[in-house]
Amino acid sequence: MKQLIRHLLVAILVLSATTLAKAHDFPLTIEHKFGTTTIEKKPQRVASIDYAGADDLLALGIQPVTIRYWYGDYEEVVWPWAAPLLTTEPTVLRGDLDFEAIAAAKPDVIIGLWSGISAEDYERLSLIAPVVAVPKGVGDYALPWDERALITAHAVGKEELGQQKVQDIRDQLAEVKDSHPDWVGKTVAVATAWDGTPGVYASNDIRPLLMSNMGFVTPQKIDDAVGDAFWTQLSPEDLSPLDTDVLIWLSSDGNFQPILDLAARPFLAAVKDGHEVFLGKEVTGAFSHASLLSLPYTIDRLVPTLEAALDGDPATHADDRN
């Protein structure tokens, strides 16, 4: 119930923000956690300070003037599903925000919906250009993929295109859910073992939210373990929160050995029954980006792995273990 109320609150906040102006009408006003931003005219130069934020802009036909590096070390900075669309050489922001570099890019608007900026950061950025921040009452990295894309599209005057692209992905997810009715209500855990330390994502994280679109649910025991954050470490001796109908392991480098070395893992029913899914570097990256460009790739790769994990045969899998 708490998660449902949170989702309804987000939807109401986004709706109120995006209905303040008609599609493509400028100036427009957007409310967010730091106050109100007014964008006087349709932006021509758009700066992204979001992790994975370039994907949605590229999907909307916009070449961002700044891109915030996340991880992956790809030649084009953006990941393979986005690289073909990047035709310019934007300023790449690495580490802490470089306010001078952002200012030098001369943006008309700054998109910061998945950036973790503070109130102080917002004030400094607002001296450069109008800033679109996360809605009030929403965690820094808790904005669902579709609402993030819709707010971005609204802010840059591409609302109709954004709605179309979001609907295409919603339709794809609905088709997956409808064609797998046995998945509805099954529990899922999205877990990691960074540097050998196990952890799990709460239901408000972008990855479990995507799984919920396919019918899966994150059990309350995981949300209780995480608390008010979006992820938490687990004790290597107690992995019981991960004992779900399907257990998804993420690896940012494709090395699954830290997961396999977890001493308590073999005692999980999900492991004994063969209900694990191991995702390597690119699928983990696509899953984590949860963007207009990465989601179709994620869904296409994820569905067969889930089918194999839940086919009743513990010996079969179709993930990245090979």
N, C-alpha and C positions, 0 to 999 in steps of 0.2 A: 504493500500500500504506500509506503514512504517513497519508493521508487516511482510509482505511478503519479503521485502528487508532484514529485520533482519534475517529471516529464511534462505534465500538464502546465506547470508554472513556466517552464522554459518555452513551451509552445505559445502560451499567452503573451509572454514578454516579446518573443520574436514577432508575433502577429501584430502587436501594438506598435512595434518599431517599424515594421515594413509597410504598414498601412497609413503611416503619417504622410506619405506622398504617393501619388499615383506612379505607376511604372514609367520610368524615364523622365519624370518631372523633377527638375532642379530649380531652386535649391531644395534639398531634402534634409530632414532631421532624423537622426538615429539616437535612441537612448541606450545607455549601457551602464556598467557598474561604476564608472567614474563620472557620470553626468550625461551631458547631451552634446552631440557633435552635429554641426551643420556643414554640409557640403554644398557650396554655392553653385557649381556647375559640373557637368559630366567630366569626370577625371580622364585625363589623357596619359598621365604618368602615375602609375600605381606602385607603391612600395609595399612589399610583404615582409613583415617581421615575424611571421608565424613559422613554426616548424611544420614543414610540408605544405605551407600556404601557397607556394608557387603553383602547385598542381591545379587548384581550382581556377586560378587566374588564367593559366594556359588553356584550360578546358573552355574558358569563356572567350578565348581569342585575344587575350591581353598578355603582352610581354612585360613582366614585372621589371621595374628598374632596380629593385633590390630583392635578393633571395636570402633567406636565413638557412645556413648550412645546419643539417641535423646530424646525419651520419651516412656512411656508405662509400665515400671516396670514389664516386663515379666521375668520369672525365667532365661531364656536362653539369656536375653538381646535383641536378635533379636526377631522379631514378629512371630506369629504362623505359617505363611506360609514359614518362613525360618528356624524355630527352628529344624525341623527334619534333616536338612542338616548340622547343626553345630555340629561337633563331637569332637572338641578340646576345649581348655579353653584359648581363646585369652585375651590379655590385654584389659581391658575396659577403654576407655578414657571418663571421665565425666567432664563437664564444659569446662574451657579453656584447650587448648592443653598442655599436659604434655610431654615436649620434652625429658626429661630423661626417661620416661616410653617408649616412642616410640623408643628411641635409645637402650634401654635394650631389646626390642623385636627383635633386629638385622634384620631389614627388608632389602631386596634386592631392593625394590622399594616402594614408598609411593604414593598412589592414593588420590588426593585431588581435585576432579572435582565438588564437591558440599559441600565445606567446609567453604567457606568465608575467606580463609587465606589471609593475607596481604603480601606485598612484604618482609617485615621483617620476617614474619613467614616462607615464602618460603626459604629465605636465611638460616635460622636456620635449617630447615628441610633438606635442600640440603647438609648440613654437615653430615647428618646421612645416606641418601640414595638418589638416583635420585627421583625427585618429578614430578608427572604428574598433571598439573594444568589445569584450565579451559582455552579454547581457547581465543585468543585476541579478544576483541570486544563483548564478551558474559558476561552477568551479573553473579555474583557469584552463583546464584541459578536459572539461566535461561536456562541452557543447557537441551535440550529436552531429554526425557528418552532414546530414541534409540541411539542418538549420545553419550550420557554418557556411555551407555553399550558398544558401539562399540569401543570407545577410550579405555575403561578399558580392553576389550578383546584384543585389539591390543597391549597394553602395557605389558600384561602378557603372550603373545604368544598363545592366544586362539582365534585368529581372526575368523577362520572358524566356531567354535562353537558359538561364539558371534553373527555372522551374521545369523546363523541358528535360534537361539533363538529369536533374534530381528524380523526376518521374520515371525516366527510363531505368534508373537503377532501382527505384522502389518496385517497379514492375518486375525486374529481374529477380529481386529478393522474394517478392510475392509468389512468383512462379516456382522458385525453389521450395518455399514453404508449402505451397499447395501440392507439389509433386512428392513431398515427403511428410505426409500427415503423422507418421510415427515419430517424427522429431519433436512435435509440439508437446511442450511440457517437460521434455527431458532436461536434466541439469547439465551444466557445462562449467568447466573451470579453465581459464586462460592463464597459464603459468609460465614462469621463467626460472632460470637458474644462473643468473649473471654471476660470473666468477665463482660458481659453485654454491652461491647462496640462493635458496629457493624463494620464490615470491609468487603472488597471485594478484590479479586485477579485480577490482570491485565492479558491480553491475553498472556503475555510472561511467566506466571507462569506455573509450571509443570501440574497443575490440569486443567486450561482452555485449555492448549495445548492438553491434552488427549481428552477433549471434542471436540476439533476441528477435531480430527481424526475420530470422529463419525458423523461429519457433522455440528456440532453447531458452532456458532460464538460468540465471545465476542464483545458487541457493543462498539463503539468508546467512548461513554459517560463514560464507566468504565475506559478505558485507560486514558481519559482526567482527570478523578478524581484521578487516581493513580499517574500519571506523570511518572517520570523516575524510580520509584521503581517497586516492583512486587506485593505490597499489600498496602492498605491504610485504615485508619479508616474513618468511615462515621459519620455524625452527626445523633444521634438518632432521631432527628426531621425531617431529610430529607433522606429517603431511596430510593429516586427516581432512582438512578443508578441501583438499584436491580430490577426494574420493567421490567423483560424480559420474554421471552416465557417460560422458565423454570428457577426456582430459587433453587439452591442446597445449603443447609445449612450443614456445617461441625461442628462436636462436638467431641473434643478430649477425653471427658469423658462420652459421652452419655447423658448428661443432657441438654435437650432442653429448659428448663424453661427460661434461659436468652434470648433466641430467641423469645419465645412466649410472653415475657414481653415487647418487643420493642413496644412502643406506636404507632409508625408510620406504623408498619408492616400490620395491618388489612386494610390499605388504598391502598396497592399495588394490582394491577390487578392480578398479579401472585398468590397472596394469595386468592383473591376472586374467581378466576377460578380454584383453586385447582392444580396449576402448581408448587407446592413446592416439594422438596425431602429433607428428613432429614436423614443424615448419622451419625450413632453412632461411638463409639470408634474404632472398628476394621476396618470398611469400610473406615472411615476417615483416619486411619493410612495407609491402603493399598493404597488409593487414593493419599495420600501425599508422600509415599515412591516412587511410580511410578518406580518400579524396574522390572527386569526380573522375579522375583518370585511373586511380589505383584500384578502386572497388570492383569494376568489371573483371579485372585481372584476378583480384583476390577471390571473388566468387567462383570464377571458372576453375581456379586451382583448388579451392577449399572443398567444394562439394564432393568430388570423388574421394577425397581423403576421409570425409565424414561418412560417406557411404560404406567404405571399406572398414572403418573402425566400428561401425554399428551393424555389420552384416551377419553377426552371430558366429563368425569364424575368427578366433583369436590369432590365427596364423597369417591372416591377410592384412595388408596395409597398402596404401597408395600415396604415401607422403614422401618426405625428403630423406628418409633414413638411408636410402641407397646412394 
